[in-house]
């Protein structure tokens, strides 16, 4: 691929452009918002000048509702040999594109499974897609050249291609992406009118659950409007579980021992099913989930402390598999939770103690 046209310079479009430009592709940028185009260009994502002739691949990075019209416009102008979109919903936009008369042989729906809570070109990065799944939804009629161009783009972005049926993709993201967004928002909404004393008790658990609730509502309205049915189906199943959990909790309040036993069994069931489902979430680099040991280290909120603890772990010859920071309420300190291979945990704890770090017992 020598040239590309990226239409839409938000987080995803600009990140694609940065990755391609960084690997020698000539990238042209387009957006109805001229300020965003200029910002993306200033970051090195490409040029805001239109291409003089057809590019190899057009990348449509606009909200799902606008994808069909954007694809139709690319094809009407003959702006590219092939066209893909990077929207988070696939079935509906393709059917609408077909209804508009688009040539589906040279158009391919794709979805990079990466993102952030923040949006816009300033949030973009060339490494956003590295190691992340990138779904491709070709049909029997998809032109081989267009599929190869899409695969080349995925490789240039250092993502991992995954081929799926468009509607199967939409059901999958309803479960693993769209419903979690709504559930996170529903939990966070309980905090809106909560007593200030309760809010001050927020710890890492509530921060984890509500992290994605900080996402842009306008963006999510666009996404959910394009995939309402599958999301509603998942939420309906969640609602059934919630109703049963409420019933079990009410039973735990009963003076009747048999009812309390039944309630405890209901709570245990949902917790165990949660354990089982969580265990299926892919681990590091998309591999099978791994069981790590946690070494929790007390750390002060001063510049350079994280760098120092990572350097000490490196001197001990221990690889940090994952890391989390738990901030202490009302104090300029917290705990860094270092996840390591089980055999490495005692080695790391001993080495850090020798270097003066305080280790919290788990």
C-alpha positions in Angstrom: 0.0 0.0 0.0 1.5 3.3 -1.1 -1.4 5.7 -0.4 -4.5 6.0 1.7 -7.4 8.5 2.3 -8.6 8.6 5.9 -12.0 10.1 6.2 -12.7 11.2 9.8 -9.9 12.4 12.1 -11.1 11.4 15.5 -9.4 9.0 17.8 -9.6 5.9 15.5 -9.1 7.6 12.2 -6.1 9.7 13.3 -4.5 6.6 15.0 -4.8 4.7 11.7 -3.3 7.6 9.9 -0.4 7.9 12.3 0.3 4.2 12.0 0.3 4.3 8.2 2.3 7.5 7.9 4.8 6.2 10.3 5.4 3.2 8.0 5.8 5.1 4.8 2.3 5.3 3.4 1.2 8.6 1.9 -1.8 9.6 3.9 -4.5 12.2 2.9 -6.8 13.4 5.7 -10.4 14.5 5.3 -13.0 15.7 7.9 -16.0 18.0 8.0 -14.2 19.6 11.0 -11.3 21.5 9.4 -9.7 22.1 12.9 -9.5 18.4 13.5 -7.9 17.8 10.2 -5.3 20.5 10.8 -4.6 19.0 14.3 -4.2 15.5 12.9 -1.9 16.8 10.2 0.2 18.7 12.8 0.7 15.4 14.7 2.2 13.8 11.6 -0.8 11.8 10.6 -0.7 13.0 6.9 -1.6 15.9 4.7 -4.9 17.9 4.6 -4.5 18.3 0.8 -6.8 16.0 -1.3 -5.2 13.3 -3.4 -4.6 14.1 -7.0 -5.9 10.7 -8.1 -7.3 7.5 -6.7 -5.5 6.2 -3.6 -5.0 2.5 -2.8 -7.4 2.4 0.1 -10.0 4.7 1.7 -10.5 4.3 5.4 -13.9 5.6 6.6 -13.7 6.5 10.2 -17.0 8.2 10.9 -20.0 7.3 13.2 -21.9 4.2 12.1 -24.9 6.2 10.9 -22.8 8.1 8.5 -20.7 5.2 7.1 -23.1 4.2 4.2 -23.2 7.8 2.8 -19.4 8.2 3.2 -18.7 4.9 1.3 -21.1 5.9 -1.4 -19.3 9.2 -1.8 -15.9 7.6 -2.0 -17.2 5.2 -4.7 -19.0 8.0 -6.6 -15.8 10.1 -6.8 -13.6 7.1 -7.7 -11.4 8.2 -4.8 -9.9 4.8 -4.0 -9.3 1.3 -5.4 -10.9 -0.1 -2.3 -12.8 1.2 0.7 -13.1 0.0 4.3 -14.8 1.4 7.4 -13.6 1.1 11.0 -17.0 1.5 12.7 -18.0 -0.5 15.7 -21.2 -1.9 14.1 -21.1 -3.9 10.8 -24.4 -5.5 9.7 -26.6 -2.5 9.5 -24.2 -0.1 7.7 -23.4 -2.8 5.1 -27.1 -3.3 4.4 -27.7 0.5 4.2 -24.7 0.8 1.8 -26.2 -1.9 -0.4 -29.5 0.0 -0.4 -27.7 3.1 -1.5 -26.3 1.2 -4.5 -22.7 0.9 -3.2 -20.5 -1.7 -4.9 -20.0 -4.2 -2.1 -17.2 -6.0 -3.9 -14.8 -3.1 -3.3 -16.1 -2.2 0.2 -15.3 -4.2 3.4 -16.5 -3.5 6.9 -13.9 -3.8 9.6 -13.6 -3.0 13.3 -10.4 -2.5 15.3 -11.1 -3.6 18.9 -9.3 -0.7 20.5 -10.2 2.7 22.0 -10.1 5.0 24.9 -12.5 7.0 27.1 -11.1 10.2 25.5 -11.8 11.1 21.8 -10.4 13.4 19.1 -7.1 13.5 17.3 -5.1 14.6 20.4 -6.0 11.3 22.0 -4.7 9.3 19.0 -1.5 7.2 18.9 0.2 5.1 16.3 0.4 2.2 18.8 -3.3 2.1 19.6 -3.9 -1.1 17.7 -0.7 -3.0 18.5 -1.6 -6.6 19.5 -5.3 -5.9 19.4 -7.9 -7.9 17.4 -9.1 -6.2 14.2 -12.3 -7.7 12.8 -12.8 -8.1 9.1 -16.2 -9.0 7.7 -15.8 -10.1 4.1 -18.5 -11.8 2.0 -18.2 -14.3 -0.8 -18.4 -11.3 -3.2 -15.5 -9.2 -1.6 -12.8 -8.5 -4.1 -9.6 -10.3 -3.2 -7.5 -7.1 -3.8 -9.6 -5.2 -1.3 -9.3 -7.9 1.3 -5.6 -8.0 0.8 -5.4 -4.2 1.2 -7.3 -4.4 4.4 -5.1 -7.2 5.7 -2.0 -5.1 4.8 -3.5 -2.1 6.7 -4.1 -4.4 9.7 -0.5 -5.6 9.5 0.9 -2.0 9.2 -1.1 -1.1 12.4 0.4 -4.2 14.0 -3.0 -5.6 14.9 -4.3 -9.2 14.8 -6.9 -9.9 12.0 -10.0 -11.8 12.9 -12.5 -12.8 10.2 -16.2 -12.8 11.3 -19.7 -12.6 9.8 -21.0 -9.1 10.2 -24.1 -9.9 12.2 -22.2 -12.3 14.4 -19.7 -9.5 15.1 -22.6 -7.2 16.1 -23.9 -9.8 18.6 -20.4 -10.3 20.0 -19.7 -6.6 20.5 -23.1 -6.2 22.1 -21.9 -8.6 24.8 -18.3 -7.6 25.3 -18.3 -3.9 24.5 -21.7 -2.2 24.2 -23.5 -3.8 27.2 -20.5 -3.2 29.6 -20.5 0.5 28.6 -24.2 0.7 29.7 -23.7 -1.3 32.9 -20.7 0.8 33.8 -22.8 3.9 33.3 -25.7 2.5 35.3 -23.5 1.8 38.2 -21.8 5.3 38.0 -25.2 6.9 37.8 -25.9 5.7 41.3 -23.1 7.9 42.5 -24.6 11.1 41.0 -26.9 11.7 44.0 -25.1 9.6 46.5 -24.1 11.1 49.9 -20.7 12.8 49.8 -19.6 10.6 52.7 -20.3 7.5 50.6 -18.5 8.8 47.6 -15.4 9.5 49.7 -15.2 5.8 50.4 -14.7 4.9 46.7 -11.9 2.5 46.2 -10.3 0.6 43.4 -13.3 -1.6 42.8 -15.7 1.2 42.0 -13.0 2.9 39.9 -12.6 -0.3 37.8 -16.3 -0.8 37.3 -17.0 2.8 36.3 -13.9 3.6 34.3 -15.6 3.5 30.9 -18.5 5.5 32.2 -16.4 8.5 31.5 -16.8 8.0 27.8 -18.4 10.5 25.5 -22.2 10.1 25.5 -22.7 11.5 22.0 -20.3 8.9 20.6 -22.1 6.1 22.4 -25.5 7.2 21.3 -24.2 6.9 17.7 -22.9 3.4 18.4 -25.9 2.1 20.3 -28.4 3.5 17.8 -26.7 1.3 15.2 -26.9 -1.9 17.3 -29.9 -1.6 19.6 -31.4 -5.0 19.2 -28.4 -7.2 20.2 -27.6 -4.9 23.1 -31.2 -5.0 24.4 -31.1 -8.8 24.2 -28.0 -9.0 26.4 -29.4 -6.4 28.8 -32.7 -8.4 29.1 -30.7 -11.5 30.2 -28.7 -9.3 32.7 -32.1 -8.0 34.0 -33.2 -11.5 34.6 -30.1 -12.2 36.6 -30.5 -9.0 38.5 -34.1 -9.8 39.4 -33.1 -13.3 40.6 -30.2 -11.7 42.6 -32.6 -9.2 44.2 -34.9 -12.1 45.2 -31.9 -14.0 46.7 -30.8 -11.0 48.7 -34.3 -10.4 50.0 -34.4 -14.1 51.1 -31.2 -13.5 53.1 -33.1 -11.0 55.2 -35.7 -13.5 56.1 -36.1 -15.0 59.6 -36.8 -18.3 57.9 -33.6 -20.4 57.8 -34.7 -22.3 54.7 -35.3 -19.0 52.8 -31.9 -17.8 54.0 -30.2 -21.0 52.7 -32.0 -20.6 49.4 -30.9 -17.0 49.1 -27.3 -17.8 49.9 -27.4 -20.5 47.2 -28.7 -18.0 44.7 -26.0 -15.5 45.4 -23.3 -18.2 45.3 -24.6 -19.2 41.9 -24.2 -15.8 40.3 -20.8 -15.3 41.9 -19.6 -18.7 40.7 -20.9 -18.0 37.2 -19.1 -14.7 37.3 -15.9 -16.5 38.2 -16.4 -18.9 35.3 -17.1 -16.1 32.8 -14.2 -14.0 34.0 -11.8 -16.9 33.6 -12.7 -17.0 29.9 -11.5 -13.4 29.3 -8.2 -13.6 27.2 -5.0 -12.8 29.1 -1.9 -11.0 28.1 -1.4 -10.7 24.3 -4.7 -12.5 23.8 -3.3 -15.7 25.2 -5.1 -18.0 27.6 -5.7 -16.4 31.0 -2.8 -16.7 33.4 -2.9 -16.9 37.2 -0.5 -14.3 38.5 0.6 -13.5 42.1 0.3 -10.0 43.3 3.1 -8.1 45.2 1.6 -5.0 46.7 4.1 -2.2 47.5 3.5 1.0 49.5 4.4 4.0 47.3 4.4 7.7 47.9 3.0 10.2 45.4 6.3 11.7 44.4 7.9 12.0 40.9 10.1 9.1 39.9 8.7 6.6 42.4 7.1 4.3 39.8 10.3 4.4 37.7 12.3 3.5 40.7 10.2 0.5 41.6 10.2 -0.8 38.1 14.0 -0.4 37.9 14.4 -2.4 41.2 12.1 -5.1 39.8 14.3 -5.2 36.7 17.5 -5.5 38.8 15.8 -8.5 40.6 15.4 -10.1 37.1 11.6 -10.2 37.5 9.2 -9.4 34.6 6.1 -7.4 35.6 3.2 -9.0 33.8 0.6 -6.3 34.8 0.3 -3.4 37.2 -2.4 -1.5 39.0 -2.3 1.5 41.4 -4.6 1.7 44.4 -4.6 5.2 45.7 -5.1 5.8 49.5 -8.1 8.0 50.4 -7.0 11.3 51.7 -3.3 10.5 51.6 -0.5 11.3 49.2 0.3 7.6 49.0 -1.0 4.3 47.7 -0.2 0.7 46.8 1.2 -0.5 43.5 0.0 -4.0 42.7 2.7 -5.8 40.7 1.4 -8.9 39.0 4.1 -11.5 38.3 4.5 -15.2 37.7 3.8 -17.2 40.9 7.4 -18.4 41.2 8.7 -14.9 40.9 6.5 -13.3 43.7 8.7 -14.3 46.7 11.9 -13.3 44.7 10.4 -9.9 43.9 9.1 -9.3 47.4 12.5 -10.1 49.0 14.4 -8.0 46.5 12.1 -5.0 47.1 12.3 -5.3 50.8 16.1 -5.3 50.6 15.9 -2.0 48.7 13.7 -0.4 51.4 10.2 -0.9 49.9 7.3 -1.7 52.3 5.4 -4.8 51.1 1.8 -5.2 52.0 0.8 -8.7 53.0 -1.9 -10.1 50.7 
